[in-house]
Amino acid sequence: MEFRDLSKYFEKMEATTKRLELTDLLSQLFNESTPDEIDKIAYLTQGRLAPFYEPIEIGMAEKMVEQALSRAYGIERDQVGALATKLGDWGKVAAELNQKSNFKNQSFSVEEVHNKLLEIALTTGAGSVEKKISALSDLLKLVDYLSARYLVRIPLGTMRLGIGDPTVLDALSHAKAGDKSLRPILEEAYNKTSDLGLVSKTFWSGGVDGVKKVKVVVGKPIRPQLTERLPDPKSVVDKLGEVAVEPKYDGFRVQIHFNKHKSIGFMTSDGELKETNVKIFSRNLEDMSHMFPELAASALSDVKAEEAILDGEAIAYNPLSGEFLPFQETTKRRRKHNIAQSAKDLPLKAFIFDCLYYQGEDLMGKTYRERRALVGQIVKSDTLVPADQIITSSTKELEDFLADKIQAGLEGVVVKKLDTPYQAGSRNFNWVKLKRHNAGELNDTVDCVLLGYIFGTGKRTDFGVGALLAGVYDKEKDEFVSLCKIGTGLTDEEFREIRKRSERFARTNKPARVNSNIVPSVWLEPKIVIEVLADEITRSPVHTAGKIADEPGYALRFPRLVNFRSDDKRPEDATTVDEIISLYSQQYKK
Ligand code: AMP
């Protein structure tokens, strides 16, 4: 396929925010693609060159793009800048300048363009800024105006076609089957590898059978198994029977991949891309390999395996007293700079509770009992520690263990069914979290996505925010729906922090994939995840979470901000509408 034809599809996709139309367009596009290019098309459609977990970024700031445009079309930089201010979008600037100055319309295949952009991305080190600018400008010179529009948006990360991963999976299914029926099979392969390019390529070359055979790969993150909620120990024992009970460590999830003898992919270190033997992924599957050198080193030197994938929770501790630190401290380790110093000040331990791959074998189908037993055999060091655990079917023992952990300052426990496989990306009753219980109150926090802010009156306007409009994820429809307005209870500092974090996501029009009847003063791209505590869930005519036709939706009563979670949760990892409905029905059972 030619890049200019791909650009025509992008243009059509840009013109709609309706998910069905997007799926339809995308499935037409896929049907025109060959197995050799479909992976690249899947990445480019989401504004990327590689799966999202690869640290491969083109890395061009607006100033660099401005220079590339100036050079390509022979216009002074300040004029290019002025046009950008006028049009408010670099893609439009590129298209306009191209139309005015350029009558070339050379054809490039999608693969050629992908390759050139990849070269730009892999150019690092001394002189790389100049090389990137001239490579982009050489390309811009030769293409038509639509291609130019997207060639500029991809490096800037402003594609924003609103195509989430579920839409890509639906479109693949539609392209081959005419409906969504193949989505579960595709999703299973995706959950194991998180790589839409790999899934689409395998599907195109090997069909459904090929997709069914997709296995876990060391270096490609597995979507983590998630926990369900139950209100109290008795309901856990009634529903699950004999279980493993572990402390719920309050740190962040780490999935550690390693192969002691060969490279398993790239990592960034001091701005350079390097081959690596260890990769560490966060819960939202971001590559954090360079941030936690002590965990990486311990995986390579202490774990008794040549290659493995481990799942666990990392917590920082005080190096003097050995005491574990609260989440707010631990989360300071998710930083890109001063890593050596912060590893000294806030060293990490990771409690390992699962092993998903060992010595060439995919262990996802084995039972938790077997996987956990292996952890006990191969993990043993001061840095990587097998998670604490009891096995019981007694409500009393579970209550005591929970009380003990709460006493020790932990959030609660995670209870796991012993005879179940690892179900990547699923939230089900194989794993259940149990926290301190207060009858009648919502006993857990909800992870919300910010959808906008509403300007207030009075003092708060100094900071530009009055209240926040927050929502949750509707997995079925792949959209974000409103659940609450958070106003009171935020400190001035929190308001400032929110303003700072959200500035670059502010939009004047409702972003794609957002569904809200409340119109905030400023919309926000659904990117920022916050943890919210509330008194209860109520039915609400104004919010769109769980709203069907004229029936009311759901809302949080007295919501308040507990933490920012964007570091470890993607917007799609926020609480889902289904979870809200199940929390609603659980809350007064006691
Ligand atoms: P939540 O994020 O509230 O849904 O709780 C699930 C999270 O608890 C997991 O994603 C882990 O990061 C964390 N966690 C802490 N301890 C454990 C454990 N022993 N087993 C599984 N998950 C744990």
Residues whose N, C-alpha, C, O or C-beta is under 5 A from the ligand:
A	BS01	AMP	T227 E246 P247 K248 Y249 F252 R253 E313 F353 A387 V414
